[in-house]
Amino acid sequence: MKTFCSRPLYRNYIIFLNLSFLFVASTLLVVYSSHSSQFLVLSFHSSNEQGCGDLNGIGDYAEKCLYLKSKNPCVSQGYIDYLYIFYCSFGTSPLLGYGFLLFWLLVLFYLLGNTASEYFCSSLESLSRLLKLSPTIAGVTLLSLGNGAPDVFSTFVSIMGSGGTNINVGLNTVLGGASFVSCVVVGIISISIRKRLVRVDKSAFVRDTSFYLLVILCLFLILIQKEIDVWAAMAFSTLYIVYVIVVYVSHTHVSHTHGWNSGKPSESHGNISNGSHDLTVPIMSSIEREESEDRLSAAEEGALSSAVEEAKRGCYQLPGPSDSCRMLIFILELPLYIPRRLTIPVVSEDRWSKPYAVASVTLAPVLLSSLWNHQYANASFQKSLLIYVIGLIIGLLFGFVACRTTEMSNPPKKCLFPWLAAGFLMSVTWSYITAQELVALLVSIGYILGISPSILGLTILAWGNSLGDLITNLTMALNGGPEGAQIAFSACYAGPIFNTLFGLGLSLVGSSWSKYPSAVVIQGDPYLLETLGLLAGGLLWALVVLPRRGMTLDGVLGGGLLVMYIISMSLRLFQTLGSLQLQTKL
């Protein structure tokens, strides 16, 4: 029996994030009470949005604050004007301002990853079972979407939410995340299990790496052209449909070759070692049904488990005298949990709660109405009030129906699709809100530090979104045996393919569609081609080294990938520092 002091470390992490959230919320409340007219961004689709390149050339904090209060201030993409808060509210205490931004950055990263794993993935997994999708199709569609949700939403927000002004941030985020996963994650996995002499499936590996090299070639052509129209964007995103077909055909061929239809393992464990392992994403792999489920939950520091669920689970292991302490912990874990739980319908067996279910379907339309009014902030008061009234009426109607048709003890068994669709929609909404605020914060930090937001997208945003892949895949490779290593290795290539073709492709389609018949101009970033070269180099290194070493994951493969990534990132940092020093001299 565990004591209070021996609770898992990741619960401390969650409590720290919630305390950070309370600190940020209190600060925002104080700032809003004294500067209510400038604190919030009225609209993140302002037609007067402009770059803030001149901000660093202005003198002290007071002058920068006056600049931000001018007629044409720097407009934030999110809901909060971070530049105004930093320079006007924390102008006399910059260290406190940096602490505010850091705490809020951690909270946003946690919200984005936790919303994807706890709500988004749950809805997708249930939809996959309800629609009776085969493991192959589910793996390359719904499950890949669940695993890559943070990257997809961050990319979509970077490109679509800014009207194309931050398209380089989106490109760097996708390529940075793909480079991190295919070099760092694969490298660490290979070095960690080098003594086990684990061999990976050659046909699936060659298929995925070759296809991703084709995708990189297409991206190279797009960057050379420096523009893309709607037809080219649609053709680029359609490549993922081609990839799904190729995977399905190869999976079917291997299945018949190994005679799986004759009675031998047709479950995911049987498929893993025979070519379809790349179709089962780590977050929702069937391996989680066994002992590794506990290890994964503890290793991901809260990213794969609800704060309240873990608090309750810990309560059963704590001695009686610590009830008051456990209640305090439970309360501290609520701020980041309650808002999403009250607006995202959840109908899983282990998390079913009728009061929460009724509240979520009632409040979800109200939240959507609020977001609609925020999007069109220039609308009249009567129109905004009408939107709120419509949302409230719809919410009350849904709440009444849910109250009359559900039971206290069990989730609904019939008409399950509307519940899952609502959970999917609201988890997408929360992920989009969080990603939008995260990108806005990183762009603002870039202006404050004088660093290109593209560099922050390549590093901080890409690392933050890929940290879950590192922890999940490494844990599965270490604890899942050869099959777990096979899944983890393949996910390092199938995941980036999905993020690039679906996340980036869909964003380019939406952005080019909004400018049709004109093309979307990709502003010149001299370092994008370098990042693309790093990604291609890592794939080619693996494609050459692995077959020569009998498809065995070892230190040669992993060490080479890590060295390539470190050299590339060091070069980018030196280039950034050099440009900053040049700007300072000028």
Buried (B, 14 or more C-beta within 10 A) or exposed (E): EEEBEEBBEBBEBBBBBBBBBBBBEEBBEEBBEEBEEBBBBEBBBBEEBEEBEEBBEBEEBEEBBEBBBEEEBBBBBBBBBBBBBBBBBBBEEEEEBBBBBEBBBBBBBBBBBBBBBBBBBBBBBBBBEEEEBEBBBBBBBBBBBBBBBBBBBBBBBBBBBBBBBBBBBBBBBBBBBBBBBBBBBBBBBBBBBBEBEBBBBEEBBBBBBEBBBBBBEBBBEBBEEEEBBBEBBBBBBEBBEEBBEBBBEBBEEBBEEBEBEEEEEEEBBBBBBBBBBBBBBBBBBBBBEEEBEEBBBBBBBBBBBBBBBBBEBBBEEBEEEBEEEBEEBBEBBBBBBEBBBBBBBBBEEEBBEBEBBBBBBBBBBBBBBBBBBBEEBEBEEEEBEBBBEEBBEBBBEBBEBBBEEBEEEEBBEEEBEBBBBBBBBBBBBBBBBBBBBBBBBBBBBBBBEBBBBBBBBBBBBBBBBBBBBBBBBBBBBBBBBBBBBBBBBBBBBBBBBBBBBBBBBBBBBBBBBEBEEEBBEBEEBEBBEBBBBBBBBBBEBBBEBBEEEEBBBBBBBBBBBBEBBEEBBEEBEEBBEEBBEEEEEE
